[in-house]
C-alpha cells in the first residue's frame, strides 16, 4: 500500500537532492515511490536534512531535503510505501 506524502518543489541535479513539503511523517529507513510523467522508481530513505542538519524523522508541514537515486522533475509526487502485516 502507498500513501502520498509530498511533492517535489526543487531538484538539484548535480547532487541529486530534492526538496519537498510533507503532508505525512517520514523516517530514515522508510521506502518511498517517486512518480511523475517520466519518473517511476522506489528507494529507501537513507538520509534527510532540514536546514543542513541531519534528521532521522520529519513531520507533516516540514520542508526536507532528501537524496534520490535517480533523476526527477519538479512536481513529481512522493509516496510512502507501507508494508502490510498479516
N, CA, C and O atoms as a CHARMM CRD file, in Angstrom:
* protein
*
  344
    1    1 UNK  N      0.84600  -1.17600   0.00000 PROA 1      0.00000
    2    1 UNK  CA     0.00000   0.00000   0.00000 PROA 1      0.00000
    3    1 UNK  C      0.89100   1.23900   0.00000 PROA 1      0.00000
    4    1 UNK  O      1.96400   1.24200   0.60400 PROA 1      0.00000
    5    2 UNK  N      0.43900   2.29100  -0.68100 PROA 2      0.00000
    6    2 UNK  CA     1.19000   3.54000  -0.74100 PROA 2      0.00000
    7    2 UNK  C      0.29600   4.69500  -0.31800 PROA 2      0.00000
    8    2 UNK  O     -0.90800   4.70000  -0.57700 PROA 2      0.00000
    9    3 UNK  N      0.91000   5.67400   0.33700 PROA 3      0.00000
   10    3 UNK  CA     0.19600   6.88400   0.70800 PROA 3      0.00000
   11    3 UNK  C      1.00400   8.09400   0.25900 PROA 3      0.00000
   12    3 UNK  O      2.21600   8.15500   0.46600 PROA 3      0.00000
   13    4 UNK  N      0.32900   9.04500  -0.35000 PROA 4      0.00000
   14    4 UNK  CA     1.00700  10.24800  -0.85200 PROA 4      0.00000
   15    4 UNK  C      1.48900  11.08400   0.33300 PROA 4      0.00000
   16    4 UNK  O      0.72900  11.36100   1.26100 PROA 4      0.00000
   17    5 UNK  N      2.76400  11.48300   0.28800 PROA 5      0.00000
   18    5 UNK  CA     3.31600  12.26200   1.39800 PROA 5      0.00000
   19    5 UNK  C      3.90000  13.60200   0.97700 PROA 5      0.00000
   20    5 UNK  O      4.28800  14.39000   1.84000 PROA 5      0.00000
   21    6 UNK  N      3.97500  13.88600  -0.31300 PROA 6      0.00000
   22    6 UNK  CA     4.51500  15.18100  -0.72200 PROA 6      0.00000
   23    6 UNK  C      4.76000  15.28800  -2.20500 PROA 6      0.00000
   24    6 UNK  O      4.56400  14.34300  -2.97000 PROA 6      0.00000
   25    7 UNK  N      5.20300  16.49400  -2.59100 PROA 7      0.00000
   26    7 UNK  CA     5.51100  16.80800  -3.98400 PROA 7      0.00000
   27    7 UNK  C      6.87100  17.49500  -4.01200 PROA 7      0.00000
   28    7 UNK  O      7.19100  18.28800  -3.12700 PROA 7      0.00000
   29    8 UNK  N      7.66200  17.19100  -5.02500 PROA 8      0.00000
   30    8 UNK  CA     8.99600  17.77200  -5.15200 PROA 8      0.00000
   31    8 UNK  C      8.86900  19.22400  -5.60500 PROA 8      0.00000
   32    8 UNK  O      8.28200  19.51400  -6.64800 PROA 8      0.00000
   33    9 UNK  N      9.43400  20.13600  -4.79700 PROA 9      0.00000
   34    9 UNK  CA     9.38100  21.55500  -5.15100 PROA 9      0.00000
   35    9 UNK  C     10.67600  22.02400  -5.80900 PROA 9      0.00000
   36    9 UNK  O     10.65700  22.96700  -6.60000 PROA 9      0.00000
   37   10 UNK  N     11.79400  21.38300  -5.49600 PROA 10     0.00000
   38   10 UNK  CA    13.08900  21.72700  -6.10200 PROA 10     0.00000
   39   10 UNK  C     13.89000  20.45900  -6.32700 PROA 10     0.00000
   40   10 UNK  O     13.76500  19.49100  -5.57600 PROA 10     0.00000
   41   11 UNK  N     14.71700  20.46900  -7.37000 PROA 11     0.00000
   42   11 UNK  CA    15.61200  19.34700  -7.63700 PROA 11     0.00000
   43   11 UNK  C     16.97400  19.89600  -8.01000 PROA 11     0.00000
   44   11 UNK  O     17.10400  20.68800  -8.94400 PROA 11     0.00000
   45   12 UNK  N     17.97900  19.47200  -7.28000 PROA 12     0.00000
   46   12 UNK  CA    19.36200  19.87500  -7.53600 PROA 12     0.00000
   47   12 UNK  C     20.06300  18.68700  -8.18900 PROA 12     0.00000
   48   12 UNK  O     20.54600  17.78200  -7.50800 PROA 12     0.00000
   49   13 UNK  N     20.11200  18.70600  -9.53300 PROA 13     0.00000
   50   13 UNK  CA    20.58600  17.53900 -10.26800 PROA 13     0.00000
   51   13 UNK  C     22.06000  17.23900 -10.04500 PROA 13     0.00000
   52   13 UNK  O     22.44400  16.07100 -10.08400 PROA 13     0.00000
   53   14 UNK  N     22.89900  18.23500  -9.81400 PROA 14     0.00000
   54   14 UNK  CA    24.33100  17.98200  -9.64600 PROA 14     0.00000
   55   14 UNK  C     24.64600  17.21100  -8.35800 PROA 14     0.00000
   56   14 UNK  O     25.70600  16.59100  -8.26200 PROA 14     0.00000
   57   15 UNK  N     23.74600  17.23900  -7.36800 PROA 15     0.00000
   58   15 UNK  CA    23.95200  16.46500  -6.13600 PROA 15     0.00000
   59   15 UNK  C     22.81800  15.46700  -5.89400 PROA 15     0.00000
   60   15 UNK  O     22.81000  14.76500  -4.88300 PROA 15     0.00000
   61   16 UNK  N     21.86000  15.40700  -6.82600 PROA 16     0.00000
   62   16 UNK  CA    20.69100  14.51300  -6.74100 PROA 16     0.00000
   63   16 UNK  C     19.97800  14.61900  -5.39300 PROA 16     0.00000
   64   16 UNK  O     19.79100  13.63500  -4.67800 PROA 16     0.00000
   65   17 UNK  N     19.59400  15.84400  -5.08200 PROA 17     0.00000
   66   17 UNK  CA    18.85400  16.11900  -3.85300 PROA 17     0.00000
   67   17 UNK  C     17.56400  16.83100  -4.23000 PROA 17     0.00000
   68   17 UNK  O     17.55700  17.72200  -5.08000 PROA 17     0.00000
   69   18 UNK  N     16.46400  16.42400  -3.58400 PROA 18     0.00000
   70   18 UNK  CA    15.17100  17.07000  -3.78900 PROA 18     0.00000
   71   18 UNK  C     14.75600  17.78500  -2.51100 PROA 18     0.00000
   72   18 UNK  O     15.17800  17.42800  -1.41200 PROA 18     0.00000
   73   19 UNK  N     13.92800  18.79300  -2.68100 PROA 19     0.00000
   74   19 UNK  CA    13.28900  19.45300  -1.54700 PROA 19     0.00000
   75   19 UNK  C     11.80100  19.20200  -1.70400 PROA 19     0.00000
   76   19 UNK  O     11.23300  19.40300  -2.77700 PROA 19     0.00000
   77   20 UNK  N     11.17000  18.75500  -0.60800 PROA 20     0.00000
   78   20 UNK  CA     9.74400  18.51400  -0.66700 PROA 20     0.00000
   79   20 UNK  C      9.06500  18.96800   0.60800 PROA 20     0.00000
   80   20 UNK  O      9.65700  18.94400   1.68700 PROA 20     0.00000
   81   21 UNK  N      7.82000  19.38000   0.47100 PROA 21     0.00000
   82   21 UNK  CA     6.97100  19.70200   1.61200 PROA 21     0.00000
   83   21 UNK  C      6.14700  18.47200   1.91600 PROA 21     0.00000
   84   21 UNK  O      5.51800  17.90000   1.02500 PROA 21     0.00000
   85   22 UNK  N      6.15000  18.06200   3.17600 PROA 22     0.00000
   86   22 UNK  CA     5.49300  16.81500   3.55200 PROA 22     0.00000
   87   22 UNK  C      4.07600  17.01700   4.06300 PROA 22     0.00000
   88   22 UNK  O      3.76900  18.01700   4.71300 PROA 22     0.00000
   89   23 UNK  N      3.22600  16.05900   3.76100 PROA 23     0.00000
   90   23 UNK  CA     1.86500  16.03500   4.28200 PROA 23     0.00000
   91   23 UNK  C      1.67900  14.87100   5.25200 PROA 23     0.00000
   92   23 UNK  O      0.58200  14.66000   5.76800 PROA 23     0.00000
   93   24 UNK  N      2.75500  14.11400   5.50200 PROA 24     0.00000
   94   24 UNK  CA     2.71400  12.96900   6.41700 PROA 24     0.00000
   95   24 UNK  C      4.10900  12.76000   6.98700 PROA 24     0.00000
   96   24 UNK  O      5.07000  13.37000   6.51900 PROA 24     0.00000
   97   25 UNK  N      4.22500  11.89700   7.99800 PROA 25     0.00000
   98   25 UNK  CA     5.52200  11.61700   8.61600 PROA 25     0.00000
   99   25 UNK  C      6.39600  10.77900   7.68700 PROA 25     0.00000
  100   25 UNK  O      5.89800  10.02000   6.85600 PROA 25     0.00000
  101   26 UNK  N      7.72600  10.93600   7.84900 PROA 26     0.00000
  102   26 UNK  CA     8.68900  10.15900   7.08600 PROA 26     0.00000
  103   26 UNK  C      9.91100   9.93500   7.95900 PROA 26     0.00000
  104   26 UNK  O     10.35700  10.84700   8.65500 PROA 26     0.00000
  105   27 UNK  N     10.45700   8.71800   7.92600 PROA 27     0.00000
  106   27 UNK  CA    11.61700   8.35300   8.73500 PROA 27     0.00000
  107   27 UNK  C     12.72000   7.78800   7.85300 PROA 27     0.00000
  108   27 UNK  O     12.45300   7.21900   6.79400 PROA 27     0.00000
  109   28 UNK  N     13.96500   7.95000   8.29900 PROA 28     0.00000
  110   28 UNK  CA    15.07100   7.26200   7.64100 PROA 28     0.00000
  111   28 UNK  C     14.77600   5.76900   7.73700 PROA 28     0.00000
  112   28 UNK  O     14.38500   5.28300   8.79900 PROA 28     0.00000
  113   29 UNK  N     14.95700   5.04800   6.65400 PROA 29     0.00000
  114   29 UNK  CA    14.64600   3.61900   6.60200 PROA 29     0.00000
  115   29 UNK  C     13.33500   3.32000   5.90500 PROA 29     0.00000
  116   29 UNK  O     13.11700   2.19100   5.46600 PROA 29     0.00000
  117   30 UNK  N     12.44600   4.31500   5.79200 PROA 30     0.00000
  118   30 UNK  CA    11.19100   4.11900   5.06000 PROA 30     0.00000
  119   30 UNK  C     11.49300   3.94400   3.57300 PROA 30     0.00000
  120   30 UNK  O     12.50900   4.42700   3.07200 PROA 30     0.00000
  121   31 UNK  N     10.60000   3.25300   2.88000 PROA 31     0.00000
  122   31 UNK  CA    10.71000   3.13000   1.42900 PROA 31     0.00000
  123   31 UNK  C      9.73000   4.10400   0.80800 PROA 31     0.00000
  124   31 UNK  O      8.59800   4.25000   1.26800 PROA 31     0.00000
  125   32 UNK  N     10.19400   4.78700  -0.27400 PROA 32     0.00000
  126   32 UNK  CA     9.34700   5.74200  -0.97300 PROA 32     0.00000
  127   32 UNK  C      9.29400   5.40400  -2.45600 PROA 32     0.00000
  128   32 UNK  O     10.21000   4.79700  -3.01100 PROA 32     0.00000
  129   33 UNK  N      8.19800   5.81500  -3.07900 PROA 33     0.00000
  130   33 UNK  CA     7.97900   5.63900  -4.51200 PROA 33     0.00000
  131   33 UNK  C      7.88100   7.03700  -5.11400 PROA 33     0.00000
  132   33 UNK  O      6.99200   7.80800  -4.75300 PROA 33     0.00000
  133   34 UNK  N      8.78700   7.36600  -6.02700 PROA 34     0.00000
  134   34 UNK  CA     8.78300   8.66400  -6.69900 PROA 34     0.00000
  135   34 UNK  C      8.13100   8.45900  -8.06200 PROA 34     0.00000
  136   34 UNK  O      8.56100   7.61600  -8.84900 PROA 34     0.00000
  137   35 UNK  N      7.08500   9.24400  -8.32900 PROA 35     0.00000
  138   35 UNK  CA     6.29700   9.03600  -9.53200 PROA 35     0.00000
  139   35 UNK  C      6.00400  10.36800 -10.20900 PROA 35     0.00000
  140   35 UNK  O      5.58900  11.33300  -9.56700 PROA 35     0.00000
  141   36 UNK  N      6.22800  10.40000 -11.52100 PROA 36     0.00000
  142   36 UNK  CA     5.93300  11.58400 -12.31800 PROA 36     0.00000
  143   36 UNK  C      5.70800  11.18200 -13.76100 PROA 36     0.00000
  144   36 UNK  O      5.57300   9.99900 -14.07200 PROA 36     0.00000
  145   37 UNK  N      5.66600  12.17200 -14.64400 PROA 37     0.00000
  146   37 UNK  CA     5.40500  11.90400 -16.06000 PROA 37     0.00000
  147   37 UNK  C      6.46200  10.96800 -16.65500 PROA 37     0.00000
  148   37 UNK  O      6.12700  10.05900 -17.41400 PROA 37     0.00000
  149   38 UNK  N      7.73300  11.18700 -16.31300 PROA 38     0.00000
  150   38 UNK  CA     8.81700  10.34600 -16.82800 PROA 38     0.00000
  151   38 UNK  C      9.60100   9.67200 -15.70300 PROA 38     0.00000
  152   38 UNK  O     10.65000   9.07800 -15.94700 PROA 38     0.00000
  153   39 UNK  N      9.10300   9.76200 -14.49100 PROA 39     0.00000
  154   39 UNK  CA     9.80500   9.23800 -13.31300 PROA 39     0.00000
  155   39 UNK  C      8.98700   8.12700 -12.68300 PROA 39     0.00000
  156   39 UNK  O      7.77000   8.24800 -12.54400 PROA 39     0.00000
  157   40 UNK  N      9.65600   7.04000 -12.29900 PROA 40     0.00000
  158   40 UNK  CA     8.96400   5.94800 -11.61600 PROA 40     0.00000
  159   40 UNK  C     10.01400   5.02000 -11.01500 PROA 40     0.00000
  160   40 UNK  O     10.53300   4.13700 -11.69800 PROA 40     0.00000
  161   41 UNK  N     10.32900   5.22400  -9.72300 PROA 41     0.00000
  162   41 UNK  CA    11.28100   4.34100  -9.05100 PROA 41     0.00000
  163   41 UNK  C     10.99700   4.29700  -7.55200 PROA 41     0.00000
  164   41 UNK  O     10.34000   5.17300  -6.99000 PROA 41     0.00000
  165   42 UNK  N     11.52000   3.24200  -6.93000 PROA 42     0.00000
  166   42 UNK  CA    11.37400   3.03400  -5.48500 PROA 42     0.00000
  167   42 UNK  C     12.76000   3.06300  -4.87800 PROA 42     0.00000
  168   42 UNK  O     13.71300   2.54400  -5.46000 PROA 42     0.00000
  169   43 UNK  N     12.87400   3.67900  -3.69200 PROA 43     0.00000
  170   43 UNK  CA    14.15100   3.67700  -2.98500 PROA 43     0.00000
  171   43 UNK  C     13.91300   3.76000  -1.48700 PROA 43     0.00000
  172   43 UNK  O     12.83500   4.14700  -1.03500 PROA 43     0.00000
  173   44 UNK  N     14.93000   3.39100  -0.72800 PROA 44     0.00000
  174   44 UNK  CA    14.89600   3.53800   0.72300 PROA 44     0.00000
  175   44 UNK  C     15.43900   4.91400   1.07200 PROA 44     0.00000
  176   44 UNK  O     16.38000   5.39400   0.44000 PROA 44     0.00000
  177   45 UNK  N     14.84600   5.55200   2.08200 PROA 45     0.00000
  178   45 UNK  CA    15.33000   6.84400   2.56200 PROA 45     0.00000
  179   45 UNK  C     16.57100   6.58200   3.41700 PROA 45     0.00000
  180   45 UNK  O     16.48400   5.95300   4.47200 PROA 45     0.00000
  181   46 UNK  N     17.72300   7.06600   2.95500 PROA 46     0.00000
  182   46 UNK  CA    18.96900   6.82400   3.68800 PROA 46     0.00000
  183   46 UNK  C     19.42300   8.03300   4.48300 PROA 46     0.00000
  184   46 UNK  O     20.14000   7.88600   5.47300 PROA 46     0.00000
  185   47 UNK  N     19.01400   9.24000   4.06500 PROA 47     0.00000
  186   47 UNK  CA    19.34700  10.43900   4.83600 PROA 47     0.00000
  187   47 UNK  C     18.40100  11.56700   4.46700 PROA 47     0.00000
  188   47 UNK  O     17.91300  11.65400   3.34000 PROA 47     0.00000
  189   48 UNK  N     18.15200  12.43200   5.45000 PROA 48     0.00000
  190   48 UNK  CA    17.31000  13.60800   5.24700 PROA 48     0.00000
  191   48 UNK  C     17.93500  14.77300   5.99900 PROA 48     0.00000
  192   48 UNK  O     18.63100  14.57700   6.99500 PROA 48     0.00000
  193   49 UNK  N     17.68600  15.98300   5.51800 PROA 49     0.00000
  194   49 UNK  CA    18.18900  17.17800   6.19000 PROA 49     0.00000
  195   49 UNK  C     17.11500  18.25400   6.22200 PROA 49     0.00000
  196   49 UNK  O     16.32600  18.40600   5.29000 PROA 49     0.00000
  197   50 UNK  N     17.11200  18.99200   7.32100 PROA 50     0.00000
  198   50 UNK  CA    16.32200  20.21000   7.43600 PROA 50     0.00000
  199   50 UNK  C     17.30700  21.31300   7.78600 PROA 50     0.00000
  200   50 UNK  O     17.98400  21.24900   8.81200 PROA 50     0.00000
  201   51 UNK  N     17.38400  22.32700   6.92700 PROA 51     0.00000
  202   51 UNK  CA    18.31200  23.44000   7.09600 PROA 51     0.00000
  203   51 UNK  C     19.74100  22.96300   7.37400 PROA 51     0.00000
  204   51 UNK  O     20.39800  23.42500   8.30600 PROA 51     0.00000
  205   52 UNK  N     20.19700  22.03500   6.54800 PROA 52     0.00000
  206   52 UNK  CA    21.57000  21.49700   6.57100 PROA 52     0.00000
  207   52 UNK  C     21.90800  20.70100   7.83300 PROA 52     0.00000
  208   52 UNK  O     23.08500  20.51500   8.14300 PROA 52     0.00000
  209   53 UNK  N     20.90400  20.23500   8.55900 PROA 53     0.00000
  210   53 UNK  CA    21.13000  19.39100   9.73900 PROA 53     0.00000
  211   53 UNK  C     20.47000  18.04000   9.49700 PROA 53     0.00000
  212   53 UNK  O     19.30100  17.97200   9.11800 PROA 53     0.00000
  213   54 UNK  N     21.22800  16.96100   9.72000 PROA 54     0.00000
  214   54 UNK  CA    20.67800  15.61700   9.54700 PROA 54     0.00000
  215   54 UNK  C     19.55100  15.37900  10.54000 PROA 54     0.00000
  216   54 UNK  O     19.64800  15.74900  11.71000 PROA 54     0.00000
  217   55 UNK  N     18.48700  14.75700  10.06000 PROA 55     0.00000
  218   55 UNK  CA    17.35600  14.37300  10.90700 PROA 55     0.00000
  219   55 UNK  C     16.98800  12.93300  10.58800 PROA 55     0.00000
  220   55 UNK  O     17.22100  12.45300   9.47800 PROA 55     0.00000
  221   56 UNK  N     16.41100  12.24700  11.57100 PROA 56     0.00000
  222   56 UNK  CA    16.01700  10.85300  11.34500 PROA 56     0.00000
  223   56 UNK  C     14.53100  10.71300  11.07700 PROA 56     0.00000
  224   56 UNK  O     14.08700   9.68500  10.56500 PROA 56     0.00000
  225   57 UNK  N     13.75100  11.74100  11.41700 PROA 57     0.00000
  226   57 UNK  CA    12.31900  11.71800  11.11900 PROA 57     0.00000
  227   57 UNK  C     11.83400  13.14300  10.90700 PROA 57     0.00000
  228   57 UNK  O     12.39700  14.09800  11.44100 PROA 57     0.00000
  229   58 UNK  N     10.77800  13.26200  10.11500 PROA 58     0.00000
  230   58 UNK  CA    10.18100  14.56300   9.82600 PROA 58     0.00000
  231   58 UNK  C      8.66900  14.44400   9.93900 PROA 58     0.00000
  232   58 UNK  O      8.10800  13.35300   9.84100 PROA 58     0.00000
  233   59 UNK  N      8.02400  15.58100  10.14700 PROA 59     0.00000
  234   59 UNK  CA     6.58200  15.62300  10.38700 PROA 59     0.00000
  235   59 UNK  C      5.86400  16.36500   9.26900 PROA 59     0.00000
  236   59 UNK  O      6.50300  17.04900   8.47000 PROA 59     0.00000
  237   60 UNK  N      4.53800  16.23700   9.20500 PROA 60     0.00000
  238   60 UNK  CA     3.77700  16.97700   8.20900 PROA 60     0.00000
  239   60 UNK  C      4.05600  18.47300   8.33200 PROA 60     0.00000
  240   60 UNK  O      4.14700  19.01100   9.43500 PROA 60     0.00000
  241   61 UNK  N      4.19100  19.13600   7.17900 PROA 61     0.00000
  242   61 UNK  CA     4.46100  20.56500   7.15900 PROA 61     0.00000
  243   61 UNK  C      5.93700  20.90000   7.05300 PROA 61     0.00000
  244   61 UNK  O      6.28800  22.02600   6.69800 PROA 61     0.00000
  245   62 UNK  N      6.81900  19.93600   7.35600 PROA 62     0.00000
  246   62 UNK  CA     8.25200  20.17500   7.25700 PROA 62     0.00000
  247   62 UNK  C      8.68100  20.24100   5.79500 PROA 62     0.00000
  248   62 UNK  O      8.11700  19.55400   4.94300 PROA 62     0.00000
  249   63 UNK  N      9.68100  21.07000   5.51200 PROA 63     0.00000
  250   63 UNK  CA    10.34500  21.05800   4.21100 PROA 63     0.00000
  251   63 UNK  C     11.66300  20.34400   4.41800 PROA 63     0.00000
  252   63 UNK  O     12.48200  20.77400   5.23000 PROA 63     0.00000
  253   64 UNK  N     11.87600  19.26700   3.69600 PROA 64     0.00000
  254   64 UNK  CA    13.02500  18.39900   3.92600 PROA 64     0.00000
  255   64 UNK  C     13.79200  18.19000   2.62700 PROA 64     0.00000
  256   64 UNK  O     13.21600  18.13500   1.54000 PROA 64     0.00000
  257   65 UNK  N     15.12000  18.07600   2.77600 PROA 65     0.00000
  258   65 UNK  CA    15.98100  17.72100   1.64700 PROA 65     0.00000
  259   65 UNK  C     16.24000  16.23000   1.70900 PROA 65     0.00000
  260   65 UNK  O     16.54300  15.68600   2.77200 PROA 65     0.00000
  261   66 UNK  N     16.12200  15.57600   0.57900 PROA 66     0.00000
  262   66 UNK  CA    16.21400  14.12200   0.51300 PROA 66     0.00000
  263   66 UNK  C     17.07900  13.73900  -0.67900 PROA 66     0.00000
  264   66 UNK  O     16.86200  14.22400  -1.78900 PROA 66     0.00000
  265   67 UNK  N     18.05800  12.87000  -0.45300 PROA 67     0.00000
  266   67 UNK  CA    18.91200  12.36200  -1.53500 PROA 67     0.00000
  267   67 UNK  C     18.11600  11.32700  -2.32100 PROA 67     0.00000
  268   67 UNK  O     17.46000  10.46300  -1.73900 PROA 67     0.00000
  269   68 UNK  N     18.18000  11.42300  -3.66900 PROA 68     0.00000
  270   68 UNK  CA    17.48100  10.45200  -4.51600 PROA 68     0.00000
  271   68 UNK  C     18.47800   9.71100  -5.39400 PROA 68     0.00000
  272   68 UNK  O     19.54800  10.22900  -5.71500 PROA 68     0.00000
  273   69 UNK  N     18.11200   8.49300  -5.77700 PROA 69     0.00000
  274   69 UNK  CA    18.99700   7.63100  -6.55800 PROA 69     0.00000
  275   69 UNK  C     18.93200   7.88200  -8.05400 PROA 69     0.00000
  276   69 UNK  O     19.85100   7.52100  -8.78900 PROA 69     0.00000
  277   70 UNK  N     17.85300   8.49700  -8.50700 PROA 70     0.00000
  278   70 UNK  CA    17.65700   8.71200  -9.94100 PROA 70     0.00000
  279   70 UNK  C     17.19100  10.14400 -10.19200 PROA 70     0.00000
  280   70 UNK  O     16.67500  10.79800  -9.28500 PROA 70     0.00000
  281   71 UNK  N     17.37100  10.63300 -11.41500 PROA 71     0.00000
  282   71 UNK  CA    16.89500  11.98300 -11.73400 PROA 71     0.00000
  283   71 UNK  C     15.37800  12.08200 -11.59500 PROA 71     0.00000
  284   71 UNK  O     14.65600  11.12600 -11.88000 PROA 71     0.00000
  285   72 UNK  N     14.90300  13.24600 -11.15300 PROA 72     0.00000
  286   72 UNK  CA    13.47300  13.50300 -11.00400 PROA 72     0.00000
  287   72 UNK  C     13.15800  14.85200 -11.62800 PROA 72     0.00000
  288   72 UNK  O     14.05200  15.54300 -12.11700 PROA 72     0.00000
  289   73 UNK  N     11.89600  15.22000 -11.60900 PROA 73     0.00000
  290   73 UNK  CA    11.46800  16.53200 -12.10100 PROA 73     0.00000
  291   73 UNK  C     10.67500  17.22300 -10.99100 PROA 73     0.00000
  292   73 UNK  O     10.00100  16.57800 -10.18700 PROA 73     0.00000
  293   74 UNK  N     10.77500  18.54900 -10.97300 PROA 74     0.00000
  294   74 UNK  CA     9.94900  19.30400 -10.03300 PROA 74     0.00000
  295   74 UNK  C      8.49000  19.01700 -10.34800 PROA 74     0.00000
  296   74 UNK  O      8.09300  18.98700 -11.51300 PROA 74     0.00000
  297   75 UNK  N      7.70200  18.81000  -9.31600 PROA 75     0.00000
  298   75 UNK  CA     6.30000  18.46200  -9.49000 PROA 75     0.00000
  299   75 UNK  C      6.03000  16.97300  -9.36100 PROA 75     0.00000
  300   75 UNK  O      4.87800  16.57000  -9.20500 PROA 75     0.00000
  301   76 UNK  N      7.08500  16.13500  -9.42300 PROA 76     0.00000
  302   76 UNK  CA     6.88900  14.70400  -9.19500 PROA 76     0.00000
  303   76 UNK  C      6.34600  14.49100  -7.78200 PROA 76     0.00000
  304   76 UNK  O      6.58100  15.30100  -6.88500 PROA 76     0.00000
  305   77 UNK  N      5.62500  13.40300  -7.60300 PROA 77     0.00000
  306   77 UNK  CA     4.97800  13.10900  -6.32900 PROA 77     0.00000
  307   77 UNK  C      5.73100  11.98900  -5.61400 PROA 77     0.00000
  308   77 UNK  O      6.24100  11.06300  -6.24600 PROA 77     0.00000
  309   78 UNK  N      5.79000  12.09100  -4.28100 PROA 78     0.00000
  310   78 UNK  CA     6.44100  11.04700  -3.47800 PROA 78     0.00000
  311   78 UNK  C      5.39200  10.35800  -2.62200 PROA 78     0.00000
  312   78 UNK  O      4.58900  11.00000  -1.94600 PROA 78     0.00000
  313   79 UNK  N      5.42300   9.02500  -2.67300 PROA 79     0.00000
  314   79 UNK  CA     4.53200   8.18600  -1.89400 PROA 79     0.00000
  315   79 UNK  C      5.35800   7.36700  -0.90600 PROA 79     0.00000
  316   79 UNK  O      6.45000   6.90900  -1.24300 PROA 79     0.00000
  317   80 UNK  N      4.85000   7.17900   0.30200 PROA 80     0.00000
  318   80 UNK  CA     5.49800   6.29200   1.26300 PROA 80     0.00000
  319   80 UNK  C      4.88700   4.91000   1.09500 PROA 80     0.00000
  320   80 UNK  O      3.66600   4.76300   1.05200 PROA 80     0.00000
  321   81 UNK  N      5.74600   3.89500   1.00100 PROA 81     0.00000
  322   81 UNK  CA     5.28600   2.51400   0.87400 PROA 81     0.00000
  323   81 UNK  C      5.06700   1.97000   2.28000 PROA 81     0.00000
  324   81 UNK  O      5.97600   1.96900   3.11000 PROA 81     0.00000
  325   82 UNK  N      3.86500   1.51400   2.52700 PROA 82     0.00000
  326   82 UNK  CA     3.50800   0.96500   3.83500 PROA 82     0.00000
  327   82 UNK  C      3.38800  -0.53300   3.69900 PROA 82     0.00000
  328   82 UNK  O      2.53300  -1.04600   2.97600 PROA 82     0.00000
  329   83 UNK  N      4.27000  -1.23400   4.41500 PROA 83     0.00000
  330   83 UNK  CA     4.25200  -2.69800   4.38800 PROA 83     0.00000
  331   83 UNK  C      3.03100  -3.18500   5.17900 PROA 83     0.00000
  332   83 UNK  O      2.83100  -2.80400   6.33200 PROA 83     0.00000
  333   84 UNK  N      2.24200  -4.01100   4.55100 PROA 84     0.00000
  334   84 UNK  CA     1.07300  -4.56600   5.23100 PROA 84     0.00000
  335   84 UNK  C      1.49100  -5.80700   6.00000 PROA 84     0.00000
  336   84 UNK  O      2.15200  -6.69000   5.45400 PROA 84     0.00000
  337   85 UNK  N      1.10600  -5.87300   7.26200 PROA 85     0.00000
  338   85 UNK  CA     1.41800  -7.05600   8.07900 PROA 85     0.00000
  339   85 UNK  C      0.16600  -7.89100   8.23400 PROA 85     0.00000
  340   85 UNK  O     -0.94200  -7.37100   8.36300 PROA 85     0.00000
  341   86 UNK  N      0.36500  -9.17800   8.21700 PROA 86     0.00000
  342   86 UNK  CA    -0.78300 -10.08500   8.34100 PROA 86     0.00000
  343   86 UNK  C     -0.67800 -10.87000   9.61400 PROA 86     0.00000
  344   86 UNK  O     -1.54800 -11.69200   9.90600 PROA 86     0.00000
